[in-house]
Amino acid sequence: MTSMFSILAAALLGVTAVRANPSLSARQSITALTTSQIDYFTPYTWYASTAYCTPNQILAWNCGANCEANPDFKPVASGGDGNSVQYWYVGYDPSLDTVIIAHQGTNPEEFEADLTDADFFLTNLDSTLFPGISSDIEVHNGFADDQASTATEVLAAVQQIMSKYGTTSVTMVGHSLGEYYRNCAAISLLDSVYLPLWLPAGTTFKTITYGLPRVGNQAFANYVDANLHLSHINNEEDPIPICPGMFLGFVHPSGEVHIEDSGEWASCAGQDNPSTQCAVGDVPYIWDGNLNNHDGPYNGVTMGC
């Protein structure tokens, strides 16, 4: 585990530690979620977990407990090889009346082999995929490349579902750091910026991610806050949400929900809330984290197929 943390630090942070920016304001308000508010996320948590299943399992909707948790789901498209392109799928949930878009994460045990290259940087979004987006907005170059690799396939599947089922609701889910440049929660967040640019006015969107790292700069975080409905759920001392470091120019959008050791789900106001009830304050240094927390459980759901 020590070696794994060393590589995490070198590859994602560029230094051995990360802690809250001392210029951040004092602790902002923290509120505890009720049982019903926590349970609201459960169907989406299962969908994020299901993204670890193969495309064949997804299209047959035969993937054990993951599929049984949402038995009425209608899969429409799935792809990826679980290696160079992480698994992904798109389908329709008639109970929730929404399109579901999910991207696979990666087992934390594989991070040691994957996180060996610290050659990442902030870059502008592709103007072809993201027309009209301000050049002030910058994101992790690897995350942007991987979102671009599946973007048009995902969009086509979403359009097909909206036409077939008459829904105007789209939900993105994703978990994990993924492999080094295959961050599936990050891809889901970038999909959340991409899809509204191409889908009809009146479409509603929400994004629910688990173990989300920082994806972009301050302008990106501000854009997400102004335009998206995001919940990013972090479990206990998971170190992934504090990567990459804020000193590298990366900033989390608002919408954090932090599962505390007590089991309480804390809604953390603002961007990178420094309270010890939130990820930045709870894991001030990379070695304070515990990768065993990364896969959950999230209200009883542990990620994986």
SVG drawing of the C-alpha trace seen along z (x, -y; Angstrom):
<svg xmlns="http://www.w3.org/2000/svg" viewBox="-42 -33 49 46">
<polyline fill="none" stroke="black" stroke-width="0.4" points="0.0,0.0 2.9,-2.4 4.2,-1.9 0.7,-2.5 0.4,-5.8 3.9,-6.9 2.9,-6.4 -0.5,-8.1 1.4,-11.1 4.0,-11.2 1.6,-10.6 -1.3,-12.8 0.1,-15.4 3.7,-15.9 4.6,-16.1 4.4,-13.9 1.5,-15.6 -1.6,-17.7 -3.5,-19.7 -6.3,-22.3 -5.4,-25.7 -4.8,-27.9 -6.5,-30.8 -9.8,-28.9 -12.5,-30.5 -13.4,-29.1 -15.6,-26.0 -18.8,-26.5 -22.2,-25.0 -22.4,-21.2 -25.8,-19.4 -26.5,-15.8 -28.6,-13.9 -31.7,-12.1 -32.3,-8.4 -34.6,-9.1 -32.1,-11.5 -29.4,-8.8 -31.7,-6.2 -32.4,-8.4 -28.9,-7.8 -29.1,-4.0 -30.4,-3.2 -27.7,-5.4 -25.0,-3.8 -26.0,-0.4 -25.8,-1.8 -22.3,-3.1 -21.3,0.4 -22.9,2.1 -20.5,0.2 -17.8,2.7 -19.7,5.4 -18.8,6.4 -20.8,5.1 -22.2,8.6 -23.5,8.7 -24.9,5.2 -26.8,5.7 -28.3,9.0 -28.9,7.3 -27.6,10.4 -25.0,9.2 -26.1,10.6 -26.9,8.3 -26.1,5.2 -28.7,5.8 -31.2,7.3 -31.1,4.0 -32.6,2.2 -34.6,5.0 -36.6,2.9 -33.6,1.2 -33.5,1.2 -29.9,1.3 -29.4,-0.2 -25.7,-0.6 -22.5,0.6 -18.9,0.6 -15.2,0.4 -12.8,3.2 -12.0,2.6 -8.5,1.7 -7.7,-1.0 -11.3,-2.1 -13.1,-1.6 -16.5,0.1 -19.5,-2.2 -23.2,-1.8 -26.4,-3.8 -30.0,-2.8 -33.4,-3.8 -34.8,-3.4 -38.6,-3.5 -39.2,-3.8 -37.0,-6.9 -38.0,-8.0 -34.4,-8.9 -31.6,-8.0 -28.7,-6.4 -25.1,-6.9 -22.4,-5.1 -18.6,-4.6 -16.5,-1.9 -14.0,-2.5 -10.9,-0.5 -10.0,1.7 -7.7,-0.3 -5.4,2.7 -4.5,1.9 -3.5,-1.7 0.1,-0.8 0.6,0.5 -1.4,-2.3 -0.2,-5.4 3.3,-5.5 3.2,-8.6 2.9,-12.1 2.8,-13.8 -0.6,-15.5 -1.6,-19.1 -4.6,-21.5 -5.9,-22.0 -8.9,-23.6 -11.8,-21.5 -12.1,-20.5 -14.1,-23.2 -15.6,-20.7 -17.1,-18.7 -17.7,-21.7 -18.7,-24.6 -19.0,-27.9 -17.2,-26.9 -15.0,-29.6 -11.2,-29.3 -10.9,-30.1 -12.1,-26.6 -9.4,-24.0 -9.5,-20.4 -7.1,-17.5 -5.8,-16.5 -6.0,-12.8 -9.6,-13.0 -10.5,-15.1 -9.0,-12.7 -10.8,-9.7 -14.2,-11.5 -13.7,-12.4 -13.1,-8.7 -16.7,-7.7 -18.5,-11.1 -20.2,-10.7 -21.3,-7.1 -22.8,-8.1 -24.6,-11.0 -26.1,-8.9 -27.4,-6.4 -28.9,-9.1 -30.7,-10.6 -32.0,-7.2 -33.4,-6.6 -35.0,-10.0 -36.7,-9.5 -37.9,-6.0 -39.1,-6.5 -40.0,-10.1 -38.0,-11.0 -36.4,-14.4 -34.3,-13.4 -30.6,-12.4 -28.5,-11.1 -24.7,-10.6 -23.1,-8.3 -19.5,-7.1 -17.1,-5.9 -13.4,-5.9 -10.1,-7.2 -10.2,-4.5 -6.9,-3.7 -4.5,-6.7 -6.1,-8.5 -9.4,-6.7 -11.1,-8.4 -14.7,-7.3 -16.2,-9.7 -14.3,-12.4 -15.6,-11.2 -19.2,-11.3 -18.6,-14.9 -17.3,-15.9 -20.2,-14.2 -22.4,-16.4 -20.8,-19.5 -20.8,-18.0 -24.3,-16.6 -26.3,-19.7 -24.6,-21.4 -26.1,-18.9 -29.5,-17.8 -32.8,-19.7 -33.7,-22.6 -35.9,-21.5 -33.8,-18.4 -33.0,-18.0 -29.6,-16.7 -28.1,-15.4 -24.8,-13.9 -24.0,-11.6 -20.4,-10.4 -18.4,-8.5 -14.8,-9.0 -14.5,-11.9 -11.0,-13.5 -10.6,-17.1 -11.2,-17.4 -10.5,-21.1 -9.6,-24.6 -11.5,-27.3 -13.3,-28.4 -14.4,-24.8 -15.6,-24.4 -17.5,-27.7 -19.1,-26.6 -20.3,-23.3 -21.8,-25.1 -23.6,-27.5 -24.9,-25.0 -25.0,-21.5 -26.8,-19.5 -23.9,-17.6 -23.6,-15.4 -20.1,-13.9 -20.1,-11.3 -16.8,-10.5 -16.4,-7.6 -14.6,-8.1 -10.8,-8.5 -10.7,-7.8 -7.7,-9.7 -8.8,-10.0 -11.0,-13.1 -8.0,-15.2 -6.2,-14.5 -4.8,-16.3 -3.7,-19.0 -5.2,-22.4 -1.7,-23.9 -1.7,-22.6 -4.7,-24.7 -7.4,-22.0 -10.6,-22.8 -13.6,-20.7 -17.1,-22.0 -19.7,-22.2 -22.0,-19.3 -19.8,-17.1 -21.4,-14.6 -19.0,-13.0 -19.7,-9.7 -18.1,-10.0 -16.7,-7.2 -19.8,-7.4 -21.9,-6.5 -23.4,-10.0 -23.6,-11.5 -22.6,-15.1 -23.5,-17.7 -20.5,-19.9 -21.3,-23.4 -19.1,-25.2 -16.0,-24.2 -13.3,-22.0 -14.9,-22.6 -12.0,-22.5 -14.1,-21.1 -12.9,-17.9 -16.4,-16.5 -15.5,-16.8 -12.8,-15.2 -10.3,-18.0 -10.2,-18.4 -10.6,-14.7 -7.7,-13.6 -5.2,-16.6 -2.3,-14.5 -2.2,-11.7 -0.9,-9.2 -3.9,-9.9 -6.1,-8.3 -7.2,-4.7 -7.7,-3.2 -9.8,-0.5 -12.5,-3.1 -12.6,-4.0 -14.9,-1.2 -17.4,-1.9 -19.6,-0.7 -21.9,-3.5 -25.1,-2.8 -24.4,0.9 -23.3,0.9 -19.6,1.8 -18.5,1.0 -17.7,3.9 -19.3,6.6"/>
</svg>
